[in-house]
Amino acid sequence: MATASGLFIPTADYEAVRNVFLLFTQAAGKTPAQANDEALAAYYQARDALDLTLEAPDHTPLETNWVHIVDWGMSINEESEIQVQITDMRFWEQVNSPS
């Protein structure tokens, strides 16, 4: 699926969109059986409407299918995780090239 994940350190700007990622927390449930499919669909729609982008270290945009911030309702100052489905082959070529 070409997904990557890493450390997410929220900034003050995150607070403006945090409610979208908390929708996932509410919809996912504690187990897959507890997931609310309608609520998950609403989350995906709201997340995709944000039109988030990912940039390479040189600030060139990387093509992605989605960007998800894992937010289980922790303090806004806590580190979290970001998950991204990256479809841009340049990224994967750089990651997999020998140094």
N, C-alpha and C positions, 0 to 999 in steps of 0.2 A: 504494500500500500504506500510505500515511499513516505513514511511519516518520520518526523524528527521531534524530539522533545528536549527541553532544557529549562534552566532556571529562569523564572520570571520574577522580576523585582518591580512591584507596582510603583508608579509615580502618582502624583496628584491627579493627572489626567485620567487615570484608570477609574477613579471614583465615578466619573460621568457615564461610564458604560458597564460598571460592575454589576448592576442589576440584571443585565442580559446574561452574564455568566452564572449568576446565582439562580436563574431560571433552570439551568441544567441541574444544579445541585438539588433543587426541589423536585424536578421531574425524574431524575435517575433512580431515586430510592436507594435503599441500602443493599438490595440484591436486584439482579436483572428481572426477577419475577415481580418486583414491586415498582418497576418503571412505569411511568404514565406516558403512553405513546402519544397522546394528544398534546400533552405538555412538552414532550421532547420535540415534537414537530414545531410547536410554537417557539421553542428555544432556537432550533436550527434556522427558522425563518428570521428571527430577531438577530441572531449572530451573523447570518449572511448579509443582512441589511446594513450592518456596520461597515461592510466592505473594507475590512482590515487588510493591510499589506505587510509583506515581509521584505526586508532589504538585506542585501549582502553587506559585508563590512565596508565595501567601497561605495555604499549607498545606492547601488543599482537594484531595482526591484526584482524579486524572485517570484515566479509564478507559483501559486498555491491553489488548492481546492478549498481549504478552510484553515482557520486559525482558532484554536480553542484554548482558553485559559482555565486551568483547573483552580476553582475557587470554592472551597468547602465552607465558606463563611468565616474564615479566620480573620484576624485583625488585618486591616488594610496595610499595615506596616510589615507584615510577615512575607517572607519569600514563598513563592509558589512554583507551579510548573506551567509551561506553555507547550502545547502540542500543535504541530502543523503538518498538514499533508502537502508536501512540496512536489510539484510536477515539473519544475524547472530542472532539466538534466544537467545544466551547468553546475548547480549546487552539488549534485550527487557525483559528478565527475571530479570536482575538487575534493570532496570528502574521501573518495576512494582512490585518489591518485597518490602514489608513493611520494613521500617528502624528500 
